[in-house]
Amino acid sequence: MSAPILDVSGLRVSIHGEAGVARILHHIALRLERGRIMGLVGESGCGKSTFIRTILGVLAKGGRVESGRIAFDGIDLLAMSDRAMNSQIRGRRIGFIPQDPLLALNPLFRVGTQLLEIMRNHAAPGDHRARLLDLLRRVQLPDPEGALRRYPHQFSGGQRQRLLIAAALTCAPALIVADEPTTALDVTTQQQILILLKELVAETGTALLFVTHDLGVVAQTCDEMAVIYAGQMVETGPTRDVLANPRHPYTRALLACHPDRSTGFASIPGTVPPALHMPPGCRFAPRCPIAQSACPARKPHLLTVGPDHTADCILYETAA
Amino acid sequence: MPPAIRRLLRDIPTSVGLLIVLVVVALAIAGPWLAPYPGDASASHLIRRLKPPSADFPFGTDNLGRDIFSRVILGARGALEVSLLVVGASMAIGVPLGLVAGYGTGWVSEAIMRVTDVFLALPQLVLALALAQMLGPSLESAMIALVVTYWPFFTRIVFSETGQLRTALFVDALQGLGASRTRILLLHILPNTASPIIVRATIGLGFTILVAATLGFLGMGATPPDPDWGLAVAQSRTYLPAAWWFATFPGLAILFTVLGFNLLGDGLRDILDPRLRRSR
């Protein structure tokens, strides 16, 4: 196993608000290698976006990293100052593709102005315009010359997402984090964008951390996947293994909900616990069909259940 | 022609406002060359005092025999200077405070906004009169009073706009791409707040001319022999109703200038901010 580009371990993040302390992320761990695509799957509100924000160091107000480590290419990101993150990491070595392409560009300025602004600040010196045109061709945007002169509202959703992918690629980052990059797009456009992302990863050798709640997208795009529930990493492994042989009860329940795999509409009984009142131990225990009395007392940690395949469940405690 | 300008010109009240504003600006710039008797800014000719309008003196003459037509033209520069300085200074104070207060969420922004509220509560004319008493009646003290009461409007506008933009996804994306706080504020949020600032400034120009004229009328603003419109109306009181032209023409100058700025400001708001479009 080569050195991972992103190595997160024991990450705990909470948000201190007026209503109390929300322990959003509890024991998050993952490893991502260069040139690989990892899908991060979970329900809405389980902390996927908070995790992305923690990596980029742009946590919302009140957000605090309680413990853990985020190593990017061997650098401890949590130890870096905001200024250093701006000048060395964000936009330069880690690209970011935001969620909704319709809203992620400043409506006031021409696209060319905005993309060149990013390059002026982060990219190596040189002919930025020529490099940008080359990038726009690579993300298959029609008429790149004309595109630079147009305003964001003059592009369709899919075209804007291509622009944002180009923005993330401007500085040839070693890692791209994408926060539900295709959620706001229609299904056919989504397909095109996913294929484009796959091609770009294969071409550039960058790693891609892909946040989504769509298991179909993960199955189609990602080499590896990580399942997160209520801020706890419950299962990680190669996509094929996890989908074929899910080990954590939550992953199983999630897969059972997928329309292709179930008859009728299946759902997981209960709801995700509110962020301010997380159950102790395994957070899935209250909804788990096979929960045991020891579950609430269990300290979360991932157990190896197969080659590169880990799950965080009391079931495998004795087996391991 | 950009569609925004075409829409502005198709709107009759707005074009009328624009026309008036352009005329006032032209008079302010070229006044001394356009006025038939530019010397009448300060001279006096007692021999021809209080003459009614005629071919030689289209608006008549005042109590010192000066051509009112010339003095109305010459007054445009003073009126515009005062209002530009007042609105400019108010923006210079109000806009940065609004940006800082709107982008932050902590006690700094709370403090800024509460201070803003306090200043917003001050009645403009009363404060101006009080300051004129303290500093002595002059144009400077009138302008200071106007700035003190006008900057909070800009702070409030920029505050609310910035507050909305702070959570906009493009700001999020900029943070994720490594843009600094200063860059986001100045290069991305500030331009997005430009349209309400422009609208408020345009209306403020007319409003300031009106209040400055009021102060001149009350003897707290411009001092004789300045060709000030408000001052002229004040001086004309003793000669009413016989010398009606003495009060009427400077008064009309104030009326049309304020009307022009208001029509233009309203029209700009309709074009720049469709959400606030009034039914007309």
Chai-1 contact restraints between the chains, C-beta under 6 A:
chainA,res_idxA,chainB,res_idxB,connection_type,confidence,min_distance_angstrom,max_distance_angstrom,comment,restraint_id
A,L56,B,G176,contact,1.0,0.0,6.0,A-B,restraint_1
A,V58,B,Q175,contact,1.0,0.0,6.0,A-B,restraint_2
A,K61,B,T105,contact,1.0,0.0,6.0,A-B,restraint_3
A,N86,B,G178,contact,1.0,0.0,6.0,A-B,restraint_4
A,N86,B,S180,contact,1.0,0.0,6.0,A-B,restraint_5
A,R90,B,G178,contact,1.0,0.0,6.0,A-B,restraint_6
A,G91,B,L177,contact,1.0,0.0,6.0,A-B,restraint_7
A,G91,B,G178,contact,1.0,0.0,6.0,A-B,restraint_8
A,F96,B,G176,contact,1.0,0.0,6.0,A-B,restraint_9
A,F96,B,L177,contact,1.0,0.0,6.0,A-B,restraint_10
A,P98,B,L169,contact,1.0,0.0,6.0,A-B,restraint_11
A,P98,B,A173,contact,1.0,0.0,6.0,A-B,restraint_12
A,D100,B,L169,contact,1.0,0.0,6.0,A-B,restraint_13
A,L103,B,L169,contact,1.0,0.0,6.0,A-B,restraint_14
A,A104,B,L169,contact,1.0,0.0,6.0,A-B,restraint_15
A,A104,B,F170,contact,1.0,0.0,6.0,A-B,restraint_16
A,A104,B,A173,contact,1.0,0.0,6.0,A-B,restraint_17
A,L105,B,F170,contact,1.0,0.0,6.0,A-B,restraint_18
A,N106,B,F170,contact,1.0,0.0,6.0,A-B,restraint_19
A,N106,B,H188,contact,1.0,0.0,6.0,A-B,restraint_20
A,L108,B,P191,contact,1.0,0.0,6.0,A-B,restraint_21
A,L108,B,N192,contact,1.0,0.0,6.0,A-B,restraint_22
A,I118,B,L177,contact,1.0,0.0,6.0,A-B,restraint_23
